[in-house]
Structures are given as C-alpha cells and as structure tokens.
C-alpha cells in the first residue's frame, strides 16, 4: 500500500497542478506541500478533509489504509 506522501503527490500530478496550487486550496504554502510529499510532516485533520473532498477520495485512501479510493457514504 502507498503512504500519504506518495498518494498526495500522485493525485496532485494527475490533476496537473503545482505544489503551490495545491497549497492554495488547503491554505498552506508550497513549502508545506513539499514537506508533505517528502513524508516529513502530515496535514491537520481539517486539511485532510479538504484534500479528500477536493480529490474525491476517502481519507483512508489518502493515508494509505486502503487502496480503494471510494468514499463510503
């Protein structure tokens, strides 16, 4: 299973967006997104929710608990 840093980078690149653009969406700087993608820090819960909603995936998928991106509703 992939981990958060791999997933967030993969999802960002699929959208063709820069780290700076993703940072704007969640209210952080490009340097923070870079740190997330390197696996050195993880976002707060609020930002995990924003990321999951933006990319249309579950938080479990983002953090590597499942390989199924579907949101259980």
Protein Blocks (a to p, Z undefined) as FASTA:
>chain_A
ZZfklmmmmmmmmnopafklmmmmnopafklmmmmmnopaccdfklmmmmmmmnopafkl
mnopacbfbdcZZ
